[in-house]
Amino acid sequence: MESENVMLKRLLMLLLILVLSTTTFLATIAQSQEQYYYIQTSSPQYSIVPGSEFVEPLNTSQPLYIAVLLNFTNLPSLQSYLNETYLQASHFHKWLTPSQFREYYYPSKSYVNSLISYLKSYNLEFLGNYGLILVFNGTVGSVENAFHTYINVYYYPFKNLYWFGLLGIKDIGPFYYYSNNVTPSLPYNVGKYVLGVVGIDSLDPKVVNVIKQAWHLDMVKAQSGLVSKVIISPMTIGKYFNFTMAYEHDYNGNGSNIAIEGVPESFINVSDIYLFWQLYGIPRTGHLNVIYFGNVTTGGQSGENELDAEWSGAFAPAADITIVFSNGYVGGPQLVDNLLNYYYEYYYMVNYINPNVISISVTVPESFLAAYYPAMLYMIHNIMMQAAAEGISVLAASGDWGFESDHPPPNFHIGTYNTIWYPESDPYVTSVGGVFLNASSNGSIVEISGWDYSTGGNSVVYPAQSYEITSLIPFTPTVVRTYPDIAFVSAGGYNIPEFGFGLPLVFNGQLFVWYGTSGAAPMTAAMVSLAGTRLGALNFALYHISYQGIIESPLGNFVGKVAWIPITSGNNPFPAHYGWNYVTGPGTYNAYAMVYDLLLYSGLI
């Protein structure tokens, strides 16, 4: 009863806060007849933490690096295009190319040049154009004058950070930071496509490092009794979930490219990835590519991304894999940790790689972005809309911390609570939850259940989507956007708890073991890539494939294969059950049948 009351309280809270529509949202609201354009996403509502104390004005001669974030030019038209592309038979899956998308929806060069010229007239030095991010350097005084605002120093005297009346991040305070106390504004003609200003305050998120990796444990030091005596191999998983039948029908990823979101300011050792494939006899024919921008590598070697590449490559042997790292590239070291490089990796993928599939295991708390950094949330949302328009399927790990991150495993506390994760919650992203594999002493799979630490929950930003409202999956929630949308292997082993380790990874030339939805996302991205074509935002299809194999597509109704495997055990602590649940969403899948049904839904069979 207590859990139900907490759930009801959260749902009521969601209804009371501002729910922003994805169809017509403009982060900077103004009318063309007004003299100034107010940049609402950088208003004190978001940049000054409640409870903060004014200290003094920030020294006007202090150097300040800022980034101006640009919006798309015609969001209502884009939303109409996406609705037609995903919901109407006459325009179904008519994808745009990246160059077409930029032509239709990016600000013009003349507009960008006028904005640059205006800011330069206030003695702001223009440092670089990174697609939809313009970087400048100047003094506090020049920034204040250009944006008609004032920047002050504040003191936050409390230990914990809150959002929407709930505990957000523990033990980060007290701290000093600076922020503007007046909403920034620009003359309308140069400001009308400005979505936000980064660097005008130091909270976003310089004070609070909000990027989380699902895999960051030192597995070598895992406690005795937590490591399985047998390792569950990719071949065992592939056979159990029917990847092998997909290969027999020539669904092997040939012609697909899986792009992997890199941990910013990090790098990988590609020899680890090749060693993993060699160790498990993976018949790889696809290529591995790693792209680096910038040279700030303070994040070190990314075991997360090596895991992503090893397992996606194992299940899609003919697919190309491209990992993108932006290492202090946008704005240099001065703007590291503001999520600009995190964003730029997405921007580069959809504009210059144009993959079939994007896999994400590096994530940000949705509630933090909604409460304190909405400009970046909507920058990333724009990129997810661009991906959807180009037919790119985006999959992201739901998280490893239980329902709304309040129930983490005992050996993996992150100190972040009462949130789901972004971009997993984005309407155009498929959130991948977790299942647990109970293995026998010889490494074979005995049974599967919902992984007890799979994160699920309710969005504080997005309302329920059309595919949720019309879902064929029983018990799909229809109040707000919820996730996960699908689930796959996140942990398993023989005679271990669900926070134990039994899945392999090669890192630094050694065999490690791991758990986390960070593996479920790239494995599911690999499954999608087996189709060898563009399937677009997957949720429109997934929620219209029934447990019995009935498919409702804009192209008609079809009888496919039985692809879903409902999960009826496990809890996070909300229980998994037949139908949609907070642990696994609709459930896990038979890989061959799911590829077949996705192609059938898309009219490609």
C-alpha positions as CSV (number, residue, x, y, z in Angstrom):
1,M,0.0,0.0,0.0
2,E,2.9,2.4,0.8
3,S,4.4,1.8,-2.7
4,E,1.0,2.5,-4.3
5,N,0.7,5.8,-2.3
6,V,4.1,6.9,-3.4
7,M,3.2,6.0,-7.0
8,L,0.0,8.0,-6.8
9,K,1.8,11.0,-5.2
10,R,4.3,11.0,-8.0
11,L,1.6,10.8,-10.7
12,L,-0.3,13.7,-9.1
13,M,2.9,15.7,-9.0
14,L,3.4,15.0,-12.7
15,L,0.0,16.4,-13.4
16,L,0.6,19.5,-11.4
17,I,3.9,20.5,-12.9
18,L,4.3,22.0,-16.3
19,V,4.1,19.3,-18.9
20,L,5.6,20.6,-22.1
21,S,4.2,19.5,-25.4
22,T,6.6,18.1,-27.9
23,T,4.5,19.4,-30.8
24,T,4.8,23.1,-30.4
25,F,7.3,23.8,-27.7
26,L,9.6,26.8,-28.3
27,A,12.0,27.2,-25.4
28,T,12.4,30.9,-26.2
29,I,8.9,32.5,-26.4
30,A,8.3,35.9,-28.1
31,Q,6.1,37.5,-30.6
32,S,7.5,39.0,-33.8
33,Q,6.1,42.5,-33.0
34,E,8.1,42.7,-29.7
35,Q,11.4,44.5,-29.5
36,Y,13.2,41.9,-27.6
37,Y,13.3,38.1,-27.6
38,Y,13.5,36.6,-24.1
39,I,15.5,33.4,-23.7
40,Q,13.3,31.7,-21.2
41,T,15.4,28.5,-20.8
42,S,18.1,30.6,-19.3
43,S,15.8,32.5,-16.9
44,P,16.6,32.7,-13.2
45,Q,13.7,30.2,-12.7
46,Y,16.2,27.5,-13.9
47,S,19.6,29.0,-13.1
48,I,19.1,30.1,-9.4
49,V,18.7,27.2,-7.1
50,P,15.8,27.7,-4.6
51,G,17.2,28.5,-1.2
52,S,20.3,30.2,-2.5
53,E,21.8,33.3,-0.9
54,F,23.0,36.4,-2.8
55,V,26.7,37.0,-2.1
56,E,27.9,39.8,-4.5
57,P,27.9,40.8,-8.2
58,L,30.3,38.8,-10.3
59,N,33.4,40.9,-11.2
60,T,32.5,42.5,-14.6
61,S,36.2,42.2,-15.8
62,Q,36.3,38.4,-15.2
63,P,36.7,36.4,-18.4
64,L,33.6,34.3,-19.4
65,Y,33.2,31.6,-22.1
66,I,29.7,31.1,-23.3
67,A,27.9,28.9,-25.9
68,V,24.8,30.1,-27.7
69,L,22.4,27.2,-28.5
70,L,20.4,27.5,-31.7
71,N,16.9,26.1,-32.2
72,F,15.3,24.7,-35.3
73,T,13.4,27.2,-37.4
74,N,10.0,25.6,-37.9
75,L,9.1,23.1,-35.1
76,P,5.4,22.9,-35.8
77,S,6.1,22.0,-39.5
78,L,8.6,19.4,-38.3
79,Q,6.2,17.8,-35.9
80,S,3.6,17.7,-38.7
81,Y,6.1,16.0,-41.0
82,L,6.9,13.4,-38.3
83,N,3.3,12.7,-37.7
84,E,2.7,12.1,-41.4
85,T,5.9,9.9,-41.6
86,Y,5.0,7.7,-38.7
87,L,1.2,7.7,-38.7
88,Q,-0.1,8.1,-42.3
89,A,0.1,5.5,-45.0
90,S,0.6,8.0,-47.8
91,H,3.8,9.4,-46.3
92,F,4.9,6.4,-44.3
93,H,8.6,6.1,-43.6
94,K,9.6,8.7,-46.2
95,W,12.9,9.6,-44.7
96,L,14.9,12.9,-45.1
97,T,18.6,13.0,-45.8
98,P,20.7,15.0,-43.4
99,S,21.3,17.7,-46.0
100,Q,17.5,17.9,-46.6
101,F,16.8,18.2,-42.9
102,R,19.4,21.0,-42.5
103,E,17.9,22.9,-45.5
104,Y,14.4,22.7,-44.1
105,Y,14.9,23.2,-40.4
106,Y,18.3,24.7,-39.5
107,P,18.8,28.5,-39.2
108,S,20.1,30.1,-42.3
109,K,23.7,31.2,-42.7
110,S,22.6,34.8,-42.9
111,Y,20.8,34.5,-39.6
112,V,23.8,32.9,-37.9
113,N,26.1,35.6,-39.3
114,S,23.8,38.4,-38.0
115,L,23.8,36.9,-34.5
116,I,27.6,36.6,-34.5
117,S,28.0,40.1,-35.7
118,Y,25.6,41.4,-33.0
119,L,27.5,39.7,-30.2
120,K,30.9,40.7,-31.6
121,S,29.7,44.3,-31.5
122,Y,29.6,43.9,-27.7
123,N,33.3,42.8,-27.7
124,L,32.5,39.1,-27.5
125,E,35.1,37.2,-29.4
126,F,33.7,34.5,-31.7
127,L,35.6,31.2,-31.2
128,G,33.7,28.7,-33.3
129,N,30.6,27.3,-34.9
130,Y,29.8,23.8,-34.0
131,G,26.6,23.3,-36.0
132,L,24.0,24.6,-33.7
133,I,26.4,25.8,-31.0
134,L,28.2,29.2,-31.3
135,V,31.0,29.7,-28.8
136,F,32.2,33.1,-27.6
137,N,34.7,34.6,-25.1
138,G,34.4,37.9,-23.4
139,T,34.1,39.5,-20.0
140,V,31.2,39.3,-17.6
141,G,30.4,42.9,-18.4
142,S,30.3,42.3,-22.1
143,V,28.0,39.3,-21.7
144,E,25.7,41.3,-19.3
145,N,25.5,44.2,-21.8
146,A,24.9,42.0,-24.9
147,F,22.1,39.9,-23.2
148,H,20.6,42.7,-21.0
149,T,21.1,40.8,-17.7
150,Y,23.2,40.8,-14.5
151,I,25.4,38.0,-13.2
152,N,25.8,37.5,-9.5
153,V,27.6,35.1,-7.1
154,Y,25.3,32.9,-4.9
155,Y,25.8,30.5,-2.1
156,Y,23.7,27.3,-1.8
157,P,23.9,26.4,2.0
158,F,22.3,22.9,1.9
159,K,23.8,19.4,1.4
160,N,21.2,18.1,-1.1
161,L,19.8,19.3,-4.4
162,Y,16.0,18.9,-4.9
163,W,13.7,18.9,-8.0
164,F,10.0,19.1,-8.1
165,G,9.8,18.9,-4.3
166,L,11.7,15.6,-4.1
167,L,15.3,14.7,-3.3
168,G,17.5,14.8,-6.4
169,I,21.2,14.6,-5.7
170,K,22.6,13.9,-2.2
171,D,25.7,15.4,-0.6
172,I,26.7,17.9,-3.2
173,G,26.5,21.0,-1.1
174,P,27.0,23.5,0.2
175,F,28.6,25.3,-2.8
176,Y,29.1,28.7,-4.4
177,Y,28.1,29.4,-8.0
178,Y,27.3,32.3,-10.3
179,S,24.1,33.0,-12.2
180,N,22.1,35.6,-14.0
181,N,19.2,37.2,-12.1
182,V,17.4,38.6,-15.1
183,T,16.2,36.6,-18.1
184,P,18.6,37.2,-21.0
185,S,17.2,38.9,-24.1
186,L,18.3,39.9,-27.5
187,P,16.8,42.0,-30.3
188,Y,14.1,39.9,-31.9
189,N,15.7,39.5,-35.3
190,V,19.0,38.2,-33.9
191,G,17.5,36.3,-31.0
192,K,14.5,34.5,-32.5
193,Y,16.3,31.2,-32.9
194,V,18.3,31.2,-29.7
195,L,17.3,28.3,-27.6
196,G,19.6,28.9,-24.6
197,V,22.9,30.4,-23.4
198,V,25.4,28.1,-21.7
199,G,28.1,29.5,-19.4
200,I,26.0,32.5,-18.2
201,D,25.7,30.5,-15.0
202,S,28.0,27.8,-13.5
203,L,25.3,25.4,-12.5
204,D,24.7,23.9,-15.9
205,P,26.2,21.4,-14.8
206,K,29.6,22.7,-13.8
207,V,28.8,22.3,-10.1
208,V,26.8,19.1,-10.6
209,N,28.4,16.4,-12.8
210,V,25.2,14.7,-14.1
211,I,26.5,12.4,-16.8
212,K,26.2,8.8,-15.6
213,Q,27.5,5.6,-17.1
214,A,25.7,2.4,-16.5
215,W,29.0,0.5,-16.3
216,H,31.7,2.1,-14.1
217,L,32.4,-0.5,-11.4
218,D,35.9,-1.9,-10.9
219,M,34.8,-5.5,-11.7
220,V,38.2,-6.9,-10.7
221,K,37.6,-6.0,-7.1
222,A,34.1,-7.5,-7.0
223,Q,33.4,-9.2,-3.7
224,S,33.7,-12.9,-3.2
225,G,30.3,-14.6,-3.8
226,L,29.2,-11.9,-6.4
227,V,31.1,-13.4,-9.3
228,S,29.5,-16.3,-11.1
229,K,31.5,-19.5,-11.3
230,V,30.4,-19.8,-15.0
231,I,30.4,-17.0,-17.6
232,I,27.4,-16.7,-19.9
233,S,28.8,-16.3,-23.4
234,P,27.4,-14.3,-26.3
235,M,26.7,-17.6,-28.2
236,T,24.6,-18.9,-25.3
237,I,22.5,-15.7,-25.2
238,G,22.3,-15.6,-29.0
239,K,21.0,-19.1,-29.2
240,Y,18.5,-18.7,-26.3
241,F,17.0,-15.5,-27.8
242,N,17.0,-16.9,-31.4
243,F,19.6,-14.6,-32.9
244,T,20.9,-17.7,-34.6
245,M,17.7,-18.2,-36.6
246,A,18.0,-14.6,-37.7
247,Y,21.5,-15.3,-39.1
248,E,20.2,-18.4,-40.9
249,H,17.7,-16.2,-42.7
250,D,20.5,-13.8,-43.7
251,Y,19.6,-11.1,-41.1
252,N,23.1,-10.4,-40.0
253,G,23.4,-6.6,-40.0
254,N,24.9,-6.3,-43.5
255,G,24.4,-2.7,-44.8
256,S,23.8,-1.4,-41.3
257,N,25.9,1.0,-39.2
258,I,25.5,1.2,-35.4
259,A,26.7,4.5,-34.0
260,I,27.7,4.5,-30.3
261,E,27.5,7.6,-28.0
262,G,31.0,8.0,-26.5
263,V,31.6,9.0,-22.9
264,P,32.8,12.6,-23.5
265,E,36.5,13.3,-22.7
266,S,37.4,9.6,-22.9
267,F,38.9,7.0,-25.2
268,I,39.0,3.3,-25.9
269,N,41.5,0.6,-26.7
270,V,40.3,-1.1,-29.9
271,S,42.5,-4.1,-29.3
272,D,40.2,-5.0,-26.4
273,I,37.2,-5.1,-28.7
274,Y,38.9,-7.3,-31.3
275,L,40.2,-9.6,-28.5
276,F,36.6,-10.1,-27.2
277,W,35.4,-11.0,-30.7
278,Q,38.3,-13.4,-31.1
279,L,37.8,-15.0,-27.7
280,Y,34.2,-15.8,-28.5
281,G,34.6,-16.8,-32.1
282,I,32.5,-14.0,-33.5
283,P,32.6,-14.1,-37.4
284,R,32.9,-10.3,-37.8
285,T,32.7,-8.9,-41.3
286,G,31.6,-5.4,-40.4
287,H,34.1,-2.6,-39.7
288,L,34.9,-0.8,-36.5
289,N,35.5,2.9,-36.6
290,V,36.4,5.3,-33.8
291,I,36.1,9.1,-34.3
292,Y,37.7,11.6,-31.9
293,F,37.1,15.3,-31.7
294,G,39.3,17.3,-29.3
295,N,42.1,16.1,-27.1
296,V,40.8,16.4,-23.5
297,T,40.7,12.8,-22.1
298,T,40.2,13.4,-18.4
299,G,37.5,10.7,-18.4
300,G,40.1,8.1,-19.1
301,Q,39.6,4.8,-20.9
302,S,35.9,4.0,-21.3
303,G,35.0,0.5,-20.3
304,E,31.4,1.5,-21.0
305,N,32.1,2.0,-24.7
306,E,34.2,-1.0,-25.1
307,L,31.3,-3.0,-23.7
308,D,28.9,-1.4,-26.1
309,A,31.1,-2.2,-29.1
310,E,32.0,-5.7,-28.0
311,W,28.4,-6.8,-27.5
312,S,26.8,-5.0,-30.4
313,G,29.4,-6.4,-32.7
314,A,28.9,-9.9,-31.3
315,F,25.1,-9.9,-32.1
316,A,25.3,-8.0,-35.5
317,P,28.4,-9.6,-37.1
318,A,28.1,-7.8,-40.4
319,A,27.1,-4.4,-39.2
320,D,29.6,-1.5,-39.1
321,I,30.2,0.0,-35.7
322,T,31.2,3.7,-35.2
323,I,32.0,5.2,-31.8
324,V,32.1,9.0,-31.5
325,F,34.0,10.9,-28.8
326,S,33.9,14.7,-28.4
327,N,36.7,15.4,-26.0
328,G,36.6,19.0,-25.1
329,Y,36.1,19.8,-28.8
330,V,33.2,22.3,-28.3
331,G,34.6,25.4,-26.6
332,G,37.8,23.7,-25.3
333,P,38.5,22.9,-21.6
334,Q,36.7,26.0,-20.4
335,L,33.3,24.6,-21.4
336,V,33.9,20.9,-20.5
337,D,31.1,19.4,-18.3
338,N,28.3,21.6,-19.7
339,L,27.0,18.7,-21.9
340,L,28.0,20.5,-25.0
341,N,30.4,17.7,-26.1
342,Y,27.8,15.1,-25.1
343,Y,25.3,16.9,-27.4
344,Y,27.8,17.3,-30.2
345,E,28.3,13.6,-30.5
346,Y,24.6,13.2,-31.3
347,Y,24.8,16.2,-33.7
348,Y,27.7,14.7,-35.6
349,M,26.0,11.2,-35.8
350,V,22.8,12.4,-37.4
351,N,24.4,14.9,-39.7
352,Y,27.6,13.2,-40.9
353,I,27.3,9.4,-40.1
354,N,23.6,9.0,-40.7
355,P,23.6,5.4,-39.2
356,N,20.7,3.0,-39.1
357,V,20.9,2.7,-35.3
358,I,22.3,4.7,-32.4
359,S,23.1,3.0,-29.1
360,I,23.3,5.0,-25.9
361,S,24.6,3.9,-22.5
362,V,25.7,7.4,-21.3
363,T,22.9,9.3,-19.8
364,V,21.6,12.3,-17.8
365,P,18.8,12.6,-15.2
366,E,15.7,13.9,-16.9
367,S,14.5,15.7,-13.7
368,F,17.8,17.7,-13.5
369,L,17.5,18.9,-17.0
370,A,13.8,19.8,-16.6
371,A,14.5,21.7,-13.4
372,Y,17.8,23.3,-14.0
373,Y,18.9,22.9,-17.7
374,P,16.0,22.8,-20.0
375,A,17.9,24.3,-22.9
376,M,20.1,21.2,-23.2
377,L,17.1,18.9,-22.9
378,Y,15.4,20.5,-25.8
379,M,18.7,20.7,-27.8
380,I,19.0,16.9,-27.5
381,H,15.2,16.5,-28.2
382,N,15.7,18.4,-31.4
383,I,18.4,15.9,-32.5
384,M,16.2,13.0,-31.6
385,M,13.5,14.5,-33.9
386,Q,16.1,14.8,-36.6
387,A,17.1,11.2,-36.1
388,A,13.4,10.2,-36.4
389,A,13.0,12.2,-39.6
390,E,16.1,10.4,-41.1
391,G,14.8,6.9,-40.2
392,I,17.4,6.4,-37.4
393,S,16.4,4.0,-34.6
394,V,17.8,5.3,-31.2
395,L,18.0,3.0,-28.2
396,A,19.2,3.9,-24.7
397,A,19.9,2.0,-21.5
398,S,17.1,2.6,-19.0
399,G,19.4,2.7,-16.0
400,D,20.5,0.4,-13.2
401,W,18.9,1.9,-10.1
402,G,15.4,0.5,-9.9
403,F,12.1,2.5,-10.1
404,E,12.9,6.2,-10.7
405,S,16.5,5.6,-9.5
406,D,15.4,5.1,-5.9
407,H,16.4,1.4,-5.5
408,P,20.0,0.9,-6.6
409,P,21.9,-2.3,-6.1
410,P,23.9,-2.3,-2.8
411,N,27.2,-2.1,-4.7
412,F,26.4,0.7,-7.1
413,H,25.0,3.9,-5.4
414,I,25.1,7.0,-7.6
415,G,23.5,9.4,-5.2
416,T,20.8,10.5,-7.7
417,Y,17.1,9.9,-6.9
418,N,13.6,10.5,-8.1
419,T,14.3,10.6,-11.8
420,I,14.3,8.6,-14.9
421,W,17.0,9.3,-17.5
422,Y,17.4,11.3,-20.7
423,P,17.4,10.8,-23.6
424,E,15.7,7.5,-22.7
425,S,12.5,9.3,-21.9
426,D,12.4,11.1,-25.2
427,P,9.3,10.1,-27.3
428,Y,11.6,9.2,-30.2
429,V,14.0,7.0,-28.2
430,T,13.5,3.4,-27.2
431,S,14.4,2.8,-23.6
432,V,15.9,-0.6,-23.0
433,G,15.3,-2.2,-19.5
434,G,16.8,-5.3,-18.1
435,V,16.3,-9.0,-17.7
436,F,18.3,-11.4,-15.4
437,L,19.5,-14.8,-16.7
438,N,19.6,-17.6,-14.1
439,A,22.2,-20.0,-15.4
440,S,23.0,-23.6,-14.6
441,S,26.4,-24.8,-13.4
442,N,27.4,-25.5,-17.0
443,G,26.5,-22.0,-18.2
444,S,23.2,-22.8,-19.9
445,I,20.2,-20.5,-19.3
446,V,17.6,-22.0,-17.0
447,E,15.1,-19.2,-16.7
448,I,14.8,-15.4,-17.2
449,S,13.2,-12.8,-15.0
450,G,12.9,-9.0,-14.8
451,W,16.2,-7.6,-13.5
452,D,15.5,-6.1,-10.0
453,Y,17.6,-3.0,-10.7
454,S,16.2,-2.1,-14.1
455,T,15.1,1.5,-14.0
456,G,11.6,2.4,-15.0
457,G,9.3,5.3,-14.3
458,N,7.4,8.4,-15.4
459,S,8.5,11.4,-17.4
460,V,8.2,14.9,-15.8
461,V,8.5,16.4,-19.3
462,Y,6.5,14.5,-21.9
463,P,2.9,13.5,-21.9
464,A,1.7,10.1,-23.0
465,Q,2.5,9.5,-26.6
466,S,0.1,8.3,-29.4
467,Y,1.8,4.9,-29.5
468,E,1.2,4.5,-25.8
469,I,-2.4,5.6,-25.9
470,T,-3.2,3.1,-28.8
471,S,-0.8,0.4,-27.6
472,L,-1.6,-3.3,-28.2
473,I,0.3,-4.2,-25.0
474,P,-2.0,-4.7,-22.0
475,F,-1.6,-2.2,-19.1
476,T,0.4,0.4,-21.1
477,P,0.2,3.6,-19.0
478,T,-1.6,6.5,-20.8
479,V,-1.1,9.5,-18.4
480,V,2.6,10.5,-19.1
481,R,5.4,9.1,-21.2
482,T,6.7,6.1,-19.3
483,Y,9.5,3.6,-19.8
484,P,11.1,1.1,-20.5
485,D,9.9,0.2,-24.0
486,I,11.7,-3.1,-24.3
487,A,14.1,-5.2,-22.2
488,F,17.1,-7.5,-22.7
489,V,20.0,-9.1,-20.9
490,S,21.5,-6.9,-18.1
491,A,22.8,-9.4,-15.6
492,G,23.1,-13.1,-15.0
493,G,25.1,-16.1,-13.8
494,Y,25.1,-19.2,-11.7
495,N,24.1,-19.0,-8.0
496,I,24.6,-15.2,-7.6
497,P,22.4,-12.4,-6.5
498,E,21.0,-10.0,-9.1
499,F,23.7,-7.5,-8.4
500,G,26.4,-10.2,-9.1
501,F,28.5,-10.6,-12.2
502,G,28.5,-13.3,-14.8
503,L,28.6,-11.5,-18.2
504,P,32.0,-11.1,-19.9
505,L,33.9,-8.0,-21.1
506,V,37.5,-7.6,-22.2
507,F,39.1,-4.4,-20.8
508,N,42.8,-3.5,-20.7
509,G,43.5,-6.9,-22.2
510,Q,41.8,-8.8,-19.3
511,L,38.5,-10.6,-18.9
512,F,36.1,-8.7,-16.6
513,V,32.5,-9.3,-15.7
514,W,29.7,-6.8,-15.6
515,Y,26.0,-6.1,-15.1
516,G,23.8,-3.3,-16.3
517,T,21.3,-2.2,-18.9
518,S,24.4,-0.7,-20.6
519,G,24.7,-4.1,-22.2
520,A,21.0,-4.5,-23.0
521,A,21.0,-1.3,-25.1
522,P,23.8,-2.3,-27.6
523,M,22.6,-5.9,-27.8
524,T,19.1,-4.6,-28.7
525,A,20.6,-2.0,-31.1
526,A,22.3,-5.0,-32.8
527,M,19.0,-6.8,-33.1
528,V,17.5,-3.8,-34.8
529,S,20.5,-3.5,-37.1
530,L,20.0,-7.1,-38.3
531,A,17.2,-5.8,-40.5
532,G,19.8,-4.1,-42.7
533,T,17.5,-1.1,-43.3
534,R,16.1,2.0,-41.7
535,L,13.2,1.4,-39.3
536,G,13.0,4.8,-37.7
537,A,11.8,5.5,-34.2
538,L,10.9,2.1,-33.0
539,N,8.2,2.8,-30.4
540,F,5.6,3.4,-33.0
541,A,6.1,-0.2,-34.1
542,L,6.9,-1.9,-30.8
543,Y,3.6,-0.9,-29.1
544,H,1.7,-2.1,-32.2
545,I,3.0,-5.6,-32.2
546,S,0.8,-7.7,-30.0
547,Y,1.8,-10.6,-27.8
548,Q,0.0,-12.9,-30.3
549,G,1.9,-11.5,-33.3
550,I,-0.9,-9.3,-34.6
551,I,0.6,-6.1,-36.1
552,E,-1.3,-2.8,-36.6
553,S,0.6,-0.6,-39.0
554,P,-0.5,2.5,-40.9
555,L,-0.1,0.2,-44.0
556,G,-2.7,-2.2,-42.6
557,N,-3.1,-5.1,-40.2
558,F,-0.8,-8.1,-40.5
559,V,-0.2,-11.5,-38.9
560,G,3.5,-11.7,-37.9
561,K,5.5,-14.0,-35.7
562,V,5.3,-14.1,-31.9
563,A,8.1,-11.8,-31.1
564,W,7.4,-10.6,-27.5
565,I,8.4,-12.6,-24.5
566,P,6.3,-11.2,-21.6
567,I,8.2,-11.2,-18.2
568,T,6.2,-12.0,-15.2
569,S,8.7,-12.2,-12.3
570,G,11.2,-9.7,-10.8
571,N,10.7,-6.3,-9.3
572,N,12.3,-2.9,-9.0
573,P,10.4,-2.9,-6.5
574,F,7.3,-2.6,-8.6
575,P,6.6,-6.2,-9.8
576,A,7.0,-7.4,-13.4
577,H,3.8,-8.9,-14.6
578,Y,2.0,-9.9,-17.8
579,G,1.6,-6.8,-19.9
580,W,3.5,-3.5,-19.6
581,N,5.4,-3.1,-16.3
582,Y,8.1,-0.7,-14.9
583,V,10.8,-3.4,-14.9
584,T,10.7,-4.6,-18.6
585,G,8.1,-2.5,-20.3
586,P,6.3,-4.9,-22.7
587,G,9.0,-7.5,-22.1
588,T,12.0,-9.1,-23.9
589,Y,12.1,-10.6,-27.3
590,N,12.8,-13.4,-29.8
591,A,15.3,-11.7,-32.0
592,Y,14.4,-13.4,-35.3
593,A,10.7,-12.9,-34.8
594,M,11.1,-9.3,-33.7
595,V,13.2,-8.4,-36.8
596,Y,10.6,-10.1,-39.0
597,D,7.8,-8.2,-37.3
598,L,9.5,-4.9,-37.5
599,L,10.1,-5.4,-41.2
600,L,6.5,-6.5,-41.7
601,Y,5.2,-3.4,-39.8
602,S,7.4,-1.2,-42.1
603,G,6.0,-2.8,-45.3
604,L,9.4,-4.4,-46.2
605,I,8.2,-8.0,-46.2
